[in-house]
Amino acid sequence: MAIGVIGVCGEPLTRIAAGSGRHVVGWHVGGLSDGGGSSNALPQGRCSRIAGVRASGAKGKDMSIWSHDEVFSAKRAGIWDPRFETKQCIHCKSTLRSLGSTEIGHRSSAYVEACPVCGWWRYREAAKERGIPTVWGTLGGLRELDMEDVSVPLGEAMRYLIARYEERNGLSPKLFEEVVGSVFASLGFVTEVTAYSGDGGIDIFMRRNDVTIGVQVKRTKNSVEAEQIRALVGALVLHGLTDGVFVTTSRFRSGAQEHVERYASGKYLIELVDAEHLFELLKISQRPMYRDMNDFPVDSCRSRLGLLSADFVEDMLADPDF
């Protein structure tokens, strides 16, 4: 069963699945499952992310990996910051989505756009005093995360990785395995991330439709060679499997692809996922942090802008330096 992306060889990734074990998460059509058969109902056909064995933490009022960036005033700056004009996320380049607007007292209205993939946002508030329109705004600023810290909540690590994908090789090997396991789980597979050592060459087992597939994950800046594909096939033989996936943060040499085609003529089916395709999978696996203005922490932005007091606008307009 295809998962909706194209592998390096140009064919859909198919038949991806995994074995049972301690760290199992899963997916049922229309609901989430803990791998044991129980599920929590979700609307039919709605895509939802499974964050793996570590939850991503609070939603809604918690800005997670995002903090407040600078405060901008269109009038004071003379021009509006271009980051408020772009239609794309400045981090992952996904199309921004409007969360709507809300009235703030009798003086102003608030507007929010957010990235449905990595969660970056921008907040602006417009008021009209004495016939003079004035706009203020604040942007989401990306917090620095220690990607070698395996205690980083998985959901935060995934969004941070999307926003700073160029830093993917700084991710701890174990955390990277969990990220990949979570990505495939969100796409419909029961996944088990194996122990970091003594895994027999298989980092993740996946299962769907009674097919079990072994996944090898390689965090590296170097291109993957043919011998590493042979090593994966050897690990599949050891575990009695015929289907495998090789995921890397870099790329595959032509010799690696030739070996995949050679093994396909036999009984071993190998799919290759390079850095570019992994990035697309990461984005697909995400669910918007904010559905509408009710989910967004407006009060936090207002505090940052200093607009909690109704006298702020008049005080600023009276400022000769404004």
N, C-alpha and C positions, 0 to 999 in steps of 0.2 A: 504494500500500500504506500503510495507516494506521500511525502510530507510537504510537497509544494515548493521545493527549491531544487535547483539544478546543481549536480555535482560537477567536479572538474572535467569529467569525461563528457559532459553535456547531457547525461541521462538523469532522470529524476532519482532522488534518493528513495529507495524502496526497501520494504521488508525489514524495517528497523524495529528492534524490540529488545526484552531483557529478562534475566533470571530473578527469582525471588530472593529475599534476604533481609538483613536488618534495616538497611536504609532504603526502603522502597516507598516510592510515591507513584501515583497513577492517575489515570483519566478515564472516566466513563462518559459516553455521549450524553450531554445534558447535565453532567454533574462531576464533582471532584470525588476522588476515591483515595483511601489511605492504603490501597493495595490489597485490602482484605475483603473487598466486596461491598462495603458500605459507601454511600455517596451522599453528598449534599446537593440538593437540586439547584440547577442553574437554568436559565432560559435556553431552550433548544437552539443549538447552533452558535451560542455565544462563546467566543474564545476567552479562556481564562488562564492565568499563569499559576503554575505550581512552583513555589519558591524552594522546593527541596526540603531537607531535614531541618533547615533553619529558616524561621519566618522572617519576613522583611521588616517587621516592626509596625508601629502605629501609622495610620493613614490620616487623611484629612488635615487636621490642624498641625500635624508634624511635617515640616518641610524637608526632613530627611537629609539628603546630601546637598540640599540647596539652602543657602543663606541669603541675606539681603546684600545686594551690591550697592553701588553709589545711588544717591538720590539726585534726580534731574529735574530742572525747571526749564521749560521751553523759553520763557521770557528772559530768565536770568542768563541762560547760556547763549541766547541769540538764535540758536538753531536747535531743533529736536534731535536727540541722540539717534543715529541711524539704526541702532539695535532695536528701537521702538518701531521702525518702519518695515523691517524685513518680514517676509511672509514665511521664512524658514527658521528653524531652530539654529542658533549660532553654534551649537555643539555637534549635534548629529545630523543636521540638515533635513530633518523631517518637517513636514508642513505643520505649522502652528494651528491650533484650534481655539476658537473663541469660547470662553466659558460663560459669556454673557455680561450683563452689567447689573449694578444695583445702586439705588439712590443712597447717598450719605447725607442724612439730615435734609435741610432745605437748601443747601448751598452747592452741593456737588454730586457727581456720579462717579462710580468706580467701574473700570473695565479691565478684564483680565484675559490674556491669551496664554496658552500653555502648550508645551510639546507633549503629545500623547505617548511618546516613546521613552525619552530620557527624563521627562518631568520638568525641564527648564521652563520658566515662566516670566512674564512681565506684567507689571501692574501700573496702571495710570489712573489718575483722578483729575477730573476736569471741573472747574468752577467758573462762575461768571459774576464778578463783583464790580459794581459801578460801570457796567457795560464793557468791562475788560475781561476777555476770556483768558484764563490761566490754567496751565496743565502741569501737573507734577507726576513723577513716576519713579518706580524702583524696579530693579531687575534681579532675577535669581542669580546668585553667585555660587559657583561650584566649590564646595568644601573639599579640602585635601583629605584623602583617605590613604591609610597605609595598606597598600594592596598585598603586602607580605604578611599581614595580620590575618590569620585564619578565623579569628573571632568576628571579623566584619560581617554584619548581617548580609545574607546572601542576596536579598532583594536590592539592598543599597549597592553592593558590589556589582551587580548586573547593570544597574542604571549608570553607575559611575563608569563602568567599562564602555558602555555605549557612548557616553559623553566624551570620554578620553580614550578612544580606542587605540590611539597611537601608543598608549602606555600598557597595552595588553601583555607584553612580556615581563612586566613588573609584577604581575599577579602571581601569588604563591602557587606552586604546582597543584597542591591539594585543593585550594580554593577554585582554581581554574577547572579542575575535574568536576567539582560540584556545580559550577556555573554551567558547564556543558551538559551535565546530567539534568539540571533543572530546565534547560532549554528544550531538550528532547521530551522531557516529561510534559511540558506545557504544550507540546505539539501532538500529544496523544499516545505516549508510550509509558509503560511501567518501567522505571529505571532503578538501578541499584549501583551506587558508587562504591567500588571495592575499597579495601584497606589500602593505605598509601604504599605499604611495602608487602611483598609476598603476594602480589596480585596475579602472578603467572602471565604477565604481559597484557592483561585486560583491565582497563581502568573503569569501565562502565559496562554493565550488562543491561540490555533493553529487551522488552518483550511486548509484542502485540500480535493478535491473531495466531497464537500458538507458535510463533516464530521467535527464536532467541538469537540475538546478535551481540557480538562482542565489539566494544569500542575502545580504541587506543587514542589517547589525547597527548599531544606533544606541543608544549609551550617552548618555542624556539625562534630565533631570528634566521636560522639556516634553512635552506630548502630541504625538503624531505627526499631522501634517496631511495633507490629501489630496494636496497637491503633492509630498510625499515619496513617496507611493505612485506617482504619475505618474513620478517620477524613477527608481524601481525598474523600472517597466515599460520606460522608455527604455533602461535598462542591459540588460535582458533582450533587447530588440530588437537592441542593439549586438552582443550575444554570440550571437544566433541562438537564443535560448531562449524558451520559452512558459510555464515554471513558475517561480514565485518564492516566497520566504518573507521576511517583514520581521520582525526580532526587535528588541524595544526594552526598555529598563529602566523605561519609564514606561507609558503607555497610548495608545490610539488615539482620535482624535476621530470622531464619527459620520460626518463627511464622508469620512474615510479608508475606513471600512467600505462606504460607498455606492459609492466608486470600485472597491473590490474586487468588489462584486456586478456593477457595470457591465462591468468587464473580463472577468468570468466568462461573460458572455453572448457574448463573442467567443472568442478562442482563448487568452487569458492567464489562468492560474489562479494567484491570489495567496493565500497563507495569512498570517495575522497572529498573532504570538506576543507577548503583552504581559508585563509584569513578573510577574504572578501565575502565568501558565502557564509562563514560563521557570523560575521557582522550582520548580514541580512537575517539570519536565524535569530540572533539576539533581539533585533528590532521586532520581528514577528512575535516573539514570545512575550512581549511586554503588554501590559494593560494600562490605560491612562491612569495616572495618579489622581486626577481631578475630573469628575464628571461634569460639574457645573460650579456656580459660585458658592453653593452651599458646602461644597467640599474644600473650597480654597480658604486659607487663613487670612481673610481680609483685615481683621483687627491687627494682626501682626504687621502687615504692610502699612496700615494707617499709623501705627505707633512709630514705625521707622520714618515715615514722612513727617511726623509731628503734627498730624491733622486731627488729633483727638479733641482739641479745643476748637470750639466754633469761632473763637476770636483770631485764629491763626491767619486766615486770609486777610483780614483787615490789618493785622499787625504787619504782615509782609508787604501789603500794598502801601502802607505808610512808611516803609523803610526806604530812605532816599537812595540806597545802593541797589535796590531791586530793579 
